Every structure is written in structure tokens, then in C-alpha cells.
Amino acid sequence: MIAAAARSVPFFDYRRMFAPEEDELVAIFRDVGRRGAFILQQDVARFEANLADFLGARRALGVGNATDGLLMALRATGVGNGAEVIFSTHTMVATAAAIHFAGATPVPVECGADHLIDPAAVEAAITPRTRAIVPTQLNGRTSDMDALGAIAAKRGLAIVEDAAQALGSKFKERRAGTCGAAAAISFFPAKVLGCLGDGGAVITGNDAIFEKMCQLRDHGRSADGEIVSWGLNSRLDNLQAAILDYRLKKYPAAIERRRAIARIYRAALEHVGEIRLPPGPDGDADHFDVYQNYEIEAERRDALREFLKSRGVGTTVQWGGKLVHQWERLELRASLPSSEAMIARSLLLPMNTAISDDDACYVAACMREFYR
């Protein structure tokens, strides 16, 4: 065993988002700058086309960030004042914020054993005011879209996906972002496909929804430049689009690297009884996971976290250790005991392409040492 503090495996090193590709990224910056191509230029259009092609989607639109994107997707699908929208409480507060600023009431429900929205809880929460379901495709895994789709079809509801963490993941060969009326994706630097700042995209197969989202992202302007509705200012920066288009070409390799790390963690930890691991990359034919995060449940979570810190291993607790309904000032009053028990045990292990096989084995060895 390596001595305490002899090694460092940070949870995420943002410098690694730049240093290994410095020459290529500087070349992109120079090219964009020399062309004076800063707002909605060819780089955005090219990336949107390539992203849609990667997803097998009809339409993709670059926006300023995924929170704005989710708000636009909700408004474009008709969610507004007086509506209720059901979402999993195990998500970033941005999911609920987008629902709130669309004019609707966020209705949090339980997550299931895989930490994703529980379809049974969704059905139980439907009221005459319910207009949409927002599944968060969390940690790089897509929800059971067959079950959610059946509920939505039976009750006449829209599905708007929060696919911020799930670009490239699939449920039964349908990619996250293509399973509902519209979806939002994030390109925050720590995402599997990240840029060097804020960025996002919205996805849809519906031309009317697409046109509305185009207006919403650019001050209500139509394709001919006329102001035809109230809109926002949330355009994907052209430089970030150029960076994302460059990285999209290498994206399948990044996904496979994360899946390889997940295999190492599973092989090393699956027999540790005090830990509950996320689904493995090879054990479920219906799901293809991209492992944006590696979220475990662990007994004596806080003590384990301190022990790993003493061994140079960085971890984090997602959402600051609170589910959305637990932020009291948001006044989303709910009792969701299953999700509350889960978040008290939840811990994210290092998961990114900067981690070596040896790093992953070291993290697992430290965890086995703690539980011995």
C-alpha cells in the first residue's frame, strides 16, 4: 500500500481541460479571432449540425448554458403559468429553476435505485395541472424512457429531458436528448464534452418547437430578423462552438475511457459490502452509460471521505449533499424518504479522462483499506 499523502488523485483538475490540448486550442482561438467570428458564425452552425448528427436528432441549437436551454425547451413546448412539472429531486437546482422561471410549479418526486427519476413516483404525482415530466438523465445514464413515455402518452404530457450530464448515453439505442419533445445539454467544463466556459444546446425533432427556441435564444428574432416574440439573449459563443466541434470528433474515445475507469472501480469494489456501486458498463443491455459521474452509496460516508482525503484522493458530494426539496427557502415541501436516505450516503469518486488505471486502482485500494 502506498503511504498516506504520497499520491494525489484530485476529484477534477480544471487545468487538464487545457494543458494537453494547448496547441490545438490556441490554434482555434487564433483562427476564430483572425476571422472576427464571434457571434453566431459558421462555427456554431457547423457544431449544431455535427451534434445533431451525433445524436441522430433532427435539430440542435447552441445556447448559452443548459439552464437557459431547459427554460427555452419548457416554454417552447407550452409549459407556462399555472402548470405543474414533475422532476426528480436528485438533480441540480437548475432543473427546478428552469421550471420555476417558465412560470410553472416544480413538483419533486423520488428517485429509484439507479438514482434516476422513479416512474412509479411520477405517476403518483400527476394532477389535473400537470403538463410535463422532466427526467434528469443523471451521472451519464438515461432514465427508463419506455415507462416514462407510456405515462406521458396516457396522460397527455410532454417530456422535456434534462440531459445536461448525459450526452452520448442511451436507453435501448435512443440517445439521451432524443427521447422527448425537447431536451437541454450542458457543455460546462467538467462535463464529458466540455468547453472552456459556459455553453449548452437544446435538441428537438419538432420544427415548431425548434423555431420557438431559435426565437427564445436571440431576442425573439425570426429567421428574417423580425422581432416576432419576447426572447432572451442566450447564444452559444462562437469560439466555444469551435472548441466543442473539435472535441466532438474525439468524443467517442472520451466516453470509452470513462467506461474503462468504471470497469476498474466495479472489479475492485463490487465485493465491498459497505458500498453500493452504480450500474456497471456491461451488465445492462438496455443502458449505455457514459459515466459523467461515478456516484456510490457508502456506509460511514463522511468518515470515508476524510480517510480518502488523507490519502490524497479527492471526492465530492453532489449538490452539496442536499436534494432540491431540502433547500428550505425554495419552499418545495415534500417528504421523499428514499431519496433522502440515498443522499446521506452518496459520494462521487474521481471520474474523468485525466485519471490513469493506476489512479483508479489506488482509489479503490484506499477504500478497501478503510473498510477493513
Phi and psi in degrees as a GROMACS rama.xvg file:
@    title "Ramachandran Plot"
@    xaxis  label "Phi"
@    yaxis  label "Psi"
@TYPE xy
-70.5493  139.417  ILE-2
-63.7071  155.041  ALA-3
-57.0401  138.525  ALA-4
64.4211  12.3748  ALA-5
-83.6145  -7.80465  ALA-6
-144.734  151.781  ARG-7
-127.411  125.086  SER-8
-125.107  88.0653  VAL-9
-64.7522  153.752  PRO-10
-62.0429  -45.3536  PHE-11
-156.31  131.664  PHE-12
-111.917  103.124  ASP-13
-63.3553  -22.8506  TYR-14
-63.598  -28.4085  ARG-15
-73.0011  -7.48809  ARG-16
-74.5154  -13.1331  MET-17
-122.917  -49.2406  PHE-18
-55.8734  -46.8514  ALA-19
-66.3668  -19.5321  PRO-20
-119.313  24.2711  GLU-21
-55.5388  -47.0329  GLU-22
-62.6576  -43.4857  ASP-23
-67.0615  -40.9008  GLU-24
-69.9691  -38.2332  LEU-25
-64.9786  -37.6768  VAL-26
-63.6981  -38.7392  ALA-27
-64.0517  -44.9031  ILE-28
-59.0804  -45.0559  PHE-29
-63.6741  -42.0853  ARG-30
-62.7595  -48.4994  ASP-31
-63.7389  -44.1403  VAL-32
-63.9769  -43.2998  GLY-33
-67.3348  -25.8344  ARG-34
-85.3715  -9.71698  ARG-35
63.3999  32.9789  GLY-36
-101.465  89.7247  ALA-37
-111.443  -35.0896  PHE-38
-127.625  121.13  ILE-39
47.9694  53.0071  LEU-40
-102.722  -167.873  GLN-41
-61.4394  -26.8896  GLN-42
-66.2435  -38.313  ASP-43
-65.6337  -48.0819  VAL-44
-61.0458  -41.1925  ALA-45
-65.7945  -43.1365  ARG-46
-65.0095  -41.7026  PHE-47
-58.736  -42.8873  GLU-48
-65.9206  -43.0687  ALA-49
-69.4465  -35.7998  ASN-50
-66.1247  -45.1054  LEU-51
-59.8743  -41.0505  ALA-52
-64.0331  -42.9739  ASP-53
-60.0828  -40.9858  PHE-54
-81.5003  -16.6295  LEU-55
70.9225  32.6276  GLY-56
-105.143  155.424  ALA-57
-73.0898  -40.6882  ARG-58
-138.627  137.984  ARG-59
-136.436  141.304  ALA-60
-135.952  123.308  LEU-61
-74.5517  132.974  GLY-62
-132.648  174.256  VAL-63
-66.2479  -33.4597  GLY-64
-168.854  167.629  ASN-65
-72.5299  -28.1941  ALA-66
-64.3302  -48.8482  THR-67
-57.7189  -42.4999  ASP-68
-59.6261  -42.9602  GLY-69
-66.9529  -39.5028  LEU-70
-60.1521  -46.1072  LEU-71
-62.0452  -43.0088  MET-72
-62.6076  -41.8546  ALA-73
-64.3058  -47.9004  LEU-74
-64.5609  -38.0386  ARG-75
-70.2855  -23.4489  ALA-76
-91.1343  4.11686  THR-77
98.2067  5.88924  GLY-78
-74.9157  129.679  VAL-79
-157.691  -154.731  GLY-80
-58.2321  135.261  ASN-81
88.5843  -10.6385  GLY-82
-82.1793  160.964  ALA-83
-116.597  141.275  GLU-84
-129.363  126.894  VAL-85
-91.4453  134.573  ILE-86
-146.024  161.3  PHE-87
-77.3151  134.524  SER-88
-67.0285  -18.8339  THR-89
-88.1956  82.5179  HIS-90
-162.88  168.735  THR-91
-69.0643  149.423  MET-92
-57.5704  -22.0796  VAL-93
-57.5655  -32.8818  ALA-94
-60.7614  -49.7319  THR-95
-68.3362  -35.2307  ALA-96
-62.4636  -40.7517  ALA-97
-62.8586  -40.6792  ALA-98
-62.6087  -46.2131  ILE-99
-59.2594  -47.5291  HIS-100
-77.5206  -10.028  PHE-101
-78.4618  -7.32039  ALA-102
97.0227  3.73932  GLY-103
-100.787  171.932  ALA-104
-100.024  120.934  THR-105
-73.6078  132.11  PRO-106
-118.852  101.687  VAL-107
-78.2984  141.851  PRO-108
-133.54  172.121  VAL-109
-65.5467  153.037  GLU-110
-99.2586  160.836  CYS-111
-92.38  -167.468  GLY-112
-63.376  -25.6121  ALA-113
-89.7001  9.03409  ASP-114
73.3246  9.63072  HIS-115
-104.052  167.751  LEU-116
-55.3493  137.112  ILE-117
-90.7911  114.08  ASP-118
-57.5715  -35.6967  PRO-119
-64.0473  -38.4632  ALA-120
-68.3821  -34.9147  ALA-121
-60.2325  -51.1542  VAL-122
-60.9225  -38.323  GLU-123
-68.6523  -22.9713  ALA-124
-91.9474  -4.39115  ALA-125
-71.0007  134.93  ILE-126
-128.236  174.987  THR-127
-60.4909  -17.3145  PRO-128
-91.9154  -7.24562  ARG-129
-67.4628  131.549  THR-130
-120.855  -21.4165  ARG-131
-155.701  159.334  ALA-132
-118.851  131.461  ILE-133
-116.412  93.784  VAL-134
-77.9588  129.659  PRO-135
-87.7278  116.251  THR-136
-82.3956  87.3775  GLN-137
-91.9024  146.14  LEU-138
61.6768  18.7089  ASN-139
87.5225  20.6554  GLY-140
-126.927  141.634  ARG-141
-95.5063  138.459  THR-142
-65.4652  172.415  SER-143
-73.0037  90.4232  ASP-144
-77.714  -17.5808  MET-145
-64.8982  -49.1173  ASP-146
-65.1877  -44.9994  ALA-147
-66.9375  -38.3453  LEU-148
-63.9039  -37.8385  GLY-149
-65.9017  -40.8134  ALA-150
-63.9072  -46.9596  ILE-151
-61.9631  -42.1945  ALA-152
-65.8643  -42.4722  ALA-153
-65.1642  -37.1134  LYS-154
-100.05  -0.186793  ARG-155
70.2746  39.7728  GLY-156
-107.837  153.203  LEU-157
-87.0423  148.779  ALA-158
-110.231  122.037  ILE-159
-120.398  114.559  VAL-160
-84.2764  130.585  GLU-161
-89.3279  90.4014  ASP-162
-101.76  27.9938  ALA-163
-54.5711  -37.1901  ALA-164
-101.785  12.2487  GLN-165
-130.857  19.1381  ALA-166
-58.4042  119.907  LEU-167
100.789  -16.2747  GLY-168
-75.1203  158.078  SER-169
-139.523  150.354  LYS-170
-122.736  114.893  PHE-171
50.6256  48.4461  LYS-172
71.302  1.9448  GLU-173
-95.3547  124.957  ARG-174
-77.4217  143.59  ARG-175
-52.8024  134.017  ALA-176
102.183  -12.5658  GLY-177
-118.613  12.6427  THR-178
-99.8273  -3.06378  CYS-179
-137.078  -162.634  GLY-180
-70.0099  -34.4556  ALA-181
-162.033  168.246  ALA-182
-155.58  160.33  ALA-183
-124.677  142.349  ALA-184
-128.492  144.926  ILE-185
-107.329  143.69  SER-186
-119.273  27.909  PHE-187
-50.985  145.927  PHE-188
-51.5332  -32.7762  PRO-189
-83.678  -2.13221  ALA-190
-72.7429  164.516  LYS-191
-57.9913  -43.4008  VAL-192
-108.984  103.034  LEU-193
-119.913  151.693  GLY-194
-103.793  -164.957  CYS-195
-104.982  37.5268  LEU-196
174.177  -152.743  GLY-197
-82.79  148.791  ASP-198
-176.285  154.812  GLY-199
-161.421  178.931  GLY-200
-149  153.643  ALA-201
-117.322  146.998  VAL-202
-127.314  140.818  ILE-203
-160.52  158.575  THR-204
-108.889  6.65315  GLY-205
-107.652  121.578  ASN-206
-64.3849  -37.7803  ASP-207
-68.1119  -41.2693  ALA-208
-64.029  -41.4192  ILE-209
-60.6957  -46.2342  PHE-210
-62.3164  -39.378  GLU-211
-65.8635  -39.6515  LYS-212
-68.7494  -34.093  MET-213
-59.3179  -43.2182  CYS-214
-66.0329  -42.6874  GLN-215
-63.6768  -32.8368  LEU-216
-79.5353  -16.4256  ARG-217
-137.172  59.1055  ASP-218
61.8933  23.4444  HIS-219
78.5239  16.2248  GLY-220
-81.1629  139.646  ARG-221
-86.8304  178.239  SER-222
-61.1816  -26.9083  ALA-223
-92.9275  8.43182  ASP-224
90.8085  -3.17636  GLY-225
-76.5781  141.903  GLU-226
-81.5925  113.584  ILE-227
-117.42  -5.90883  VAL-228
-163.127  170.604  SER-229
-75.3469  136.009  TRP-230
-139.261  178.835  GLY-231
-109.299  -176.998  LEU-232
-123.357  91.6759  ASN-233
-145.689  69.212  SER-234
-100.55  138.879  ARG-235
-64.002  126.386  LEU-236
-59.9129  134.92  ASP-237
-62.2297  -37.0404  ASN-238
-64.2669  -44.0536  LEU-239
-63.7101  -36.2074  GLN-240
-63.0286  -39.738  ALA-241
-64.7244  -40.8422  ALA-242
-64.611  -44.2276  ILE-243
-65.1711  -37.6047  LEU-244
-65.9829  -38.4514  ASP-245
-62.5958  -44.296  TYR-246
-74.4481  -27.7146  ARG-247
-61.2854  -32.4302  LEU-248
-62.5835  -27.6493  LYS-249
-103.726  6.5602  LYS-250
-63.2336  -41.8557  TYR-251
-56.7377  -35.5428  PRO-252
-67.8144  -36.6597  ALA-253
-64.739  -40.0002  ALA-254
-62.8845  -46.5179  ILE-255
-64.144  -32.523  GLU-256
-65.25  -43.0628  ARG-257
-64.3396  -39.533  ARG-258
-65.6102  -33.5156  ARG-259
-66.0819  -40.7326  ALA-260
-63.91  -40.5277  ILE-261
-60.584  -37.3228  ALA-262
-64.0061  -39.6758  ARG-263
-63.9601  -47.7005  ILE-264
-58.5683  -44.9357  TYR-265
-64.9709  -45.0228  ARG-266
-62.4771  -35.6018  ALA-267
-84.7491  -22.017  ALA-268
-120.211  -5.94115  LEU-269
-65.966  -17.7062  GLU-270
-102.213  9.1214  HIS-271
-86.8803  107.993  VAL-272
-65.9133  -21.6225  GLY-273
-82.249  -2.04756  GLU-274
-119.912  138.648  ILE-275
-110.886  118.646  ARG-276
-90.1009  157.524  LEU-277
-69.7911  165.386  PRO-278
-54.7284  142.935  PRO-279
-78.2003  164.035  GLY-280
-73.4631  -12.1229  PRO-281
-123.697  8.47769  ASP-282
-105.334  3.26628  GLY-283
-143.371  108.228  ASP-284
-67.062  -22.0361  ALA-285
-80.283  -20.6328  ASP-286
-118.505  139.072  HIS-287
-121.108  110.373  PHE-288
-101.121  143.907  ASP-289
-105.218  -3.22317  VAL-290
54.0668  57.2849  TYR-291
-55.2801  -43.0021  GLN-292
-131.638  159.681  ASN-293
-118.298  93.5439  TYR-294
-100.175  117.114  GLU-295
-106.686  167.94  ILE-296
-113.895  134.431  GLU-297
-138.409  135.868  ALA-298
-68.4263  145.048  GLU-299
52.1118  49.8104  ARG-300
-54.4371  -48.1912  ARG-301
-67.4692  -38.2315  ASP-302
-66.3323  -40.2141  ALA-303
-60.8971  -42.8513  LEU-304
-62.1575  -42.2118  ARG-305
-65.0822  -39.3625  GLU-306
-63.0333  -45.7234  PHE-307
-62.4029  -38.2507  LEU-308
-60.4967  -40.6272  LYS-309
-65.2742  -21.6675  SER-310
-97.4788  9.32121  ARG-311
83.9848  14.8911  GLY-312
-103.358  123.842  VAL-313
-88.2663  137.556  GLY-314
-136.222  172.695  THR-315
-150.8  158.855  THR-316
-106.836  121.762  VAL-317
-63.0976  140.569  GLN-318
62.0048  25.6232  TRP-319
67.1896  18.1979  GLY-320
81.7653  11.4819  GLY-321
-124.809  139.141  LYS-322
-79.3452  163.144  LEU-323
-59.0787  -41.7673  VAL-324
-71.9736  -9.21746  HIS-325
-87.9644  -6.07236  GLN-326
-81.9933  98.5639  TRP-327
-59.16  -35.4002  GLU-328
-71.9763  -12.1752  ARG-329
-79.9433  -15.7602  LEU-330
58.1016  39.5481  GLU-331
-97.2238  78.6696  LEU-332
-71.477  120.147  ARG-333
-159.248  152.452  ALA-334
-116.889  109.606  SER-335
-127.576  75.4532  LEU-336
-63.0112  -34.8012  PRO-337
-65.3031  -46.7241  SER-338
-67.0123  -36.5127  SER-339
-65.1107  -38.3124  GLU-340
-67.5828  -36.8039  ALA-341
-64.5232  -47.9161  MET-342
-66.64  -25.5423  ILE-343
-70.3917  -17.0007  ALA-344
-110.888  -3.07946  ARG-345
-77.3831  142.474  SER-346
-153.321  136.867  LEU-347
-99.4542  126.323  LEU-348
-89.1052  160.025  LEU-349
-55.9081  129.542  PRO-350
-150.669  97.7514  MET-351
-165.223  169.311  ASN-352
-74.4154  -6.01647  THR-353
-81.7683  -10.1599  ALA-354
-83.123  132.151  ILE-355
-87.0979  167.241  SER-356
-58.0581  -41.9645  ASP-357
-62.8952  -37.9754  ASP-358
-60.7662  -47.5423  ASP-359
-63.1696  -40.6459  ALA-360
-64.9513  -36.8381  CYS-361
-65.9187  -44.8176  TYR-362
-57.1858  -47.7343  VAL-363
-63.7753  -40.5814  ALA-364
-63.0987  -38.4753  ALA-365
-63.7217  -39.0561  CYS-366
-67.3197  -40.6001  MET-367
-64.3132  -38.2133  ARG-368
-61.6724  -43.6467  GLU-369
-59.498  -45.7304  PHE-370
-78.2053  -16.97  TYR-371
